[in-house]
Amino acid sequence: MSTSESNRFDIVQYYNDLVKKDSSISSPVAAVSSLVRAIEEQNATTMLEFMMIVRTACEELKKATDNSISLSAGCDVFLQQMSRLSHAQSVDECRMA
């Protein structure tokens, strides 16, 4: 495994840790928190790169759960909001939003 792969943020592990740590956290809230953390960990320099990272993170979370409609809804709402912001703002502004 390369250094970049070993240092890669594991959104699924982060999500699972959140859920284990706080059993009262809802799936959508845990998903959004995980996506925010993924954004903080990434180094995109263009909006295209930024949106690809967000989409990939959403897909990873959705694949890792057994048909969680609420997790999927949380990811979809987050992705939709980031898409709206991406048209009007820079990568740094989206990270801060």
C-alpha positions as a printed NumPy array, in Angstrom:
array([[  0.   ,   0.   ,   0.   ],
       [  1.382,   3.404,  -0.932],
       [  1.762,   6.257,   1.542],
       [ -1.119,   8.176,  -0.025],
       [ -3.4  ,   5.135,   0.298],
       [ -2.478,   4.535,   3.937],
       [ -3.093,   8.209,   4.776],
       [ -6.386,   8.331,   2.859],
       [ -9.394,   9.371,   4.909],
       [-11.735,   6.422,   5.46 ],
       [-15.217,   7.92 ,   5.403],
       [-16.916,   4.598,   6.136],
       [-14.804,   4.026,   9.236],
       [-15.425,   7.599,  10.369],
       [-19.194,   7.143,   9.881],
       [-19.197,   3.834,  11.769],
       [-17.186,   5.383,  14.602],
       [-19.692,   8.243,  14.886],
       [-22.614,   5.836,  15.076],
       [-20.862,   3.632,  17.662],
       [-19.821,   6.618,  19.754],
       [-23.321,   8.132,  19.862],
       [-26.203,   5.697,  19.456],
       [-28.683,   8.599,  19.327],
       [-27.144,  10.12 ,  16.173],
       [-29.335,   9.703,  13.115],
       [-27.98 ,   8.216,   9.893],
       [-28.373,  11.458,   7.902],
       [-26.598,  13.516,  10.561],
       [-23.765,  10.991,  10.803],
       [-23.505,  10.935,   6.999],
       [-23.343,  14.736,   6.735],
       [-20.788,  14.912,   9.566],
       [-18.69 ,  12.316,   7.765],
       [-18.93 ,  14.195,   4.474],
       [-17.888,  17.443,   6.158],
       [-14.879,  15.651,   7.6  ],
       [-14.024,  14.226,   4.163],
       [-14.057,  17.76 ,   2.753],
       [-11.759,  18.944,   5.525],
       [ -9.341,  16.119,   4.718],
       [ -9.194,  16.604,   0.947],
       [ -6.914,  18.896,  -1.055],
       [ -8.931,  19.727,  -4.159],
       [ -7.774,  22.754,  -6.093],
       [-10.625,  22.948,  -8.62 ],
       [-14.385,  22.775,  -8.235],
       [-14.502,  19.722, -10.505],
       [-12.04 ,  17.91 ,  -8.26 ],
       [-13.938,  19.052,  -5.152],
       [-17.281,  17.774,  -6.467],
       [-15.76 ,  14.462,  -7.565],
       [-14.431,  13.936,  -4.037],
       [-17.858,  14.693,  -2.524],
       [-19.626,  12.372,  -5.   ],
       [-17.131,   9.566,  -4.394],
       [-17.49 ,   9.947,  -0.617],
       [-21.294,   9.755,  -0.959],
       [-21.024,   6.632,  -3.089],
       [-18.661,   4.986,  -0.592],
       [-21.072,   5.607,   2.274],
       [-24.075,   4.354,   0.314],
       [-22.267,   1.167,  -0.756],
       [-21.122,   0.43 ,   2.783],
       [-24.604,   0.37 ,   4.298],
       [-27.424,  -2.075,   3.876],
       [-30.11 ,  -0.072,   2.098],
       [-30.207,   2.856,   4.498],
       [-32.693,   5.219,   2.921],
       [-32.043,   7.919,   5.514],
       [-28.263,   7.795,   5.024],
       [-28.791,   8.017,   1.279],
       [-31.124,  10.987,   1.722],
       [-28.563,  12.77 ,   3.912],
       [-25.865,  12.215,   1.282],
       [-28.142,  13.379,  -1.522],
       [-29.148,  16.582,   0.264],
       [-25.517,  17.34 ,   1.103],
       [-24.415,  16.713,  -2.484],
       [-27.22 ,  18.892,  -3.809],
       [-26.204,  21.747,  -1.503],
       [-22.535,  21.441,  -2.469],
       [-23.544,  21.462,  -6.155],
       [-25.435,  24.714,  -5.65 ],
       [-22.522,  26.295,  -3.821],
       [-20.016,  25.102,  -6.397],
       [-21.593,  27.261,  -9.097],
       [-21.162,  30.464,  -7.131],
       [-18.09 ,  29.917,  -4.994],
       [-14.494,  28.8  ,  -5.007],
       [-13.211,  25.551,  -3.514],
       [-12.13 ,  27.312,  -0.327],
       [-15.509,  29.015,   0.041],
       [-17.31 ,  25.684,  -0.378],
       [-15.106,  24.112,   2.281],
       [-16.09 ,  26.892,   4.675],
       [-19.843,  26.771,   3.865]])
